[in-house]
Amino acid sequence: MTAERTVEEPVRVVDNGIRSFIPPTYCFELRNEAGGIVATVSQVVMTDSTLTDFGLLAALRRDDAQVVGSITSYDPGASARRPGARFTVTRVIAP
């Protein structure tokens, strides 16, 4: 699974509150400066960091940071009904 989309406009990563027992759970929204949804993804990671998902979200929220990166599809496991979407943060833009 290699479909890729680049997110060049700075976005904030937001928890949309959706939870599910069956992966993938699309619970992270990428929102632009105006608050519009750019994409909804099921996983958030960062190059050169061990933080992922909610840990990374907490760090970004604490710093009120915007980010850019890319979205790729991934296999979330045998019980998944569809591919997941992973947002990889490649650059953090401090306020």
Sequence and secondary structure as in RCSB ss.txt:
>XXXX:A:sequence
MTAERTVEEPVRVVDNGIRSFIPPTYCFELRNEAGGIVATVSQVVMTDSTLTDFGLLAALRRDDAQVVGSITSYD
PGASARRPGARFTVTRVIAP
>XXXX:A:secstr
   EEEEEEEEEEEE     SSS    EEEE TTS EEEEESEEEETT S BHHHHHHHHHHTT EEEEEEEEE 
  TT SS EEEEEEEEEE  
